[in-house]
């Protein structure tokens, strides 16, 4: 049993109690230390992952050695590399823990069985996917057209609690700006 996850499902879905227990029972809990990887680029993503506590991030390291952060996944959210998971091909990204974290993992075959047998879970998953697509589209448009100041302002507005949980270098890597630019923006805001 995983009480935090079961509470999450109770409050966010209309799943029956026995179904919630069944879903929870198929999960394997894993604890990650700060900076520990859940999986690395080049590996195949074989699990759906729910973050019980902590904060994970999905990232890629460019050929030049620069880190590009695609997303952060805090407690009560899900993460995986969709392409690697769906196609069972090597991932182009890694997922790691920003801070000590506890996650629940479902093997692909188990989660697919649940989706096939529990229509309400499938509907719940589709709603999560749709929200993620909408957010990703907004993020792409922002990254293509916004100034560094606008990107930072949006980040602060969207994720206010991340500022105390993330080092500046990670925020800069997420925004696609240099640490120098981020420091300048923050300094200018303090001067106002």
N, C-alpha and C positions, 0 to 999 in steps of 0.2 A: 504493500500500500504506500501511496505517496500523497499525503494529506494536502500539501500546497497545490499540487497539480489537480487533485480532485476538486478542491475549492475553486480553482480557476475554471474547470469545466462546468461546475454547478452554476457559477455566476455568469458565464459567457455563452452557455448553450442550453438547449432544452432536453439534453440527454437524460435517460432514466438512470437511477442510482446504480442498478446492476450493470448497466453498460459502462458507466464511468469506472466502476471497479474493474471490469474486464479490460478496458483500455489501459488503466493504470497498472494492472498486474502483468501486462506484456512488456512494460518498460524496464530497462536496466539503468540503475542510478550510477553515475560516475562523478567523481570529484576531481576538479582541475585546480592546480596551483596557479598562482599569478604567472603569466607568460607561458603557461603550458599549452601546447597545441592539442586541439581535439582531433584534427587531422591536417595533413600537409598537402600542398600542391603536388600533383603526380599520383596521389592515392585516389581510390574510388570512394565516393561518398556512399556509404551503405546504410545510413541511419537517418531517420527524422529525429530532430533534437529539440527538446523543450528546456528552457533555462528556468530552473527552480529558483536559484539565487545567483547573484554575481552579474558579470557583464562580459560578453564575448564580442569578438569582432572578426569580420571576414575581410581578408586582404590578399593582395598580390604584390610580389616584388618584381619590379621591371628588370630588364636586362642590364640597365644602368645601376641597379641596386636601390632604386627608390621604392619606398613602400606606398601603396595606394590602398586606402581603406574604402571598401564598398559599403559596409553597413556595420552598425553596432546592434547587438541583441541583448537587451537587459532582461532581468527577471520577468517571468510571465510572458515570454515571447518564444518564437520558434526560430530555428536556423538550420540551414543545410546548403549545399551547393546543388541547386535545382538541376542544372544540366548534367552534372556528374551522377546524381541520384537517379534521374529519370532514364538516362541513356546508359548508365553503368560504364562510363568512360572516365579516364583520369581527370581529376579536377585541375583547374587552372588557378585555384585559390586555396588559401589555408584558412582555418578557423582556429582562433586562439582565445585564451582567457586574459582579459585586461586585469582582472582581480580574481581572488579565489572564488570559484564558482561550483555550483552543483547542477548537473544536467540529467535529464532522463533521455534515454535512447531507445528507439524502436527499430528493429531490423526491418528492412524494406518489405520482405515477404509478410511479416506480421502486420505491418501498417496497411499494406494493400489488402490483406484479408479483412481487416477491420473496416476499411473504406467500402469494400464490396458487401459486407454483411450489415453495416450500420449506416443507413441512408442519412440520418441526422448528422453523423460525424462527417460524411462526405460533404454535406451542405455547409457545415461549419468550416471545413477545410477550404472549400471553394470561396467562401466569404473572406477568409484570411488571405488567400492567394489574390483575390481581387483588390483588397486593400493594399497589399504589397505592390501590385502592379501600378496602382494609382500613385502610391508614394514614389516608386522608382521613376515613373514618368515625370513627376514634378521635380525630382532631384536631377534628372538628366537635363530638363529644360533650364533649371536654375544654373547648373554647372556650365551650360553652353552660353548663357546670355547674361548672367549676373556679374557684377563687379565683386572683387574679394570682400569688400565691406558688406555688400548685400548678402553674399553667401554666409558670412559670419553672423550677421543679424538674423538670418533665417535659422541658422543652427541654434543660436541662443534662444530664439523664440520657440522652436520646435522641441529642443532637448535641454531645457534649463538645468536639470539636475546632472547632466553629463559634465558640466564645467568643473564640478568638484571631484569628479571620478576619473577624468582623463588627463593625461599629460598633454601639454600644448602641442608637442610633435604629432600626436595622434589626431588631434583636432585639425591641424594643418594638413595632414595626410588625407583626412576625410574630405576636407574642403578643396583639395587640389591646389593649395597655395604653399608658399615657403613659410618656414617658421619665422623668418625675418618679417615677412609681410603681416603675418598674424600678430606678432608682437607690436608692430607699428599700429595696426588697427585697434588693438586693445588699449595701447597707450593713448591714442587719439580719443577713444571713448572715455577714458578716465579724465582727460583734460576738459571734457565738456561739462 
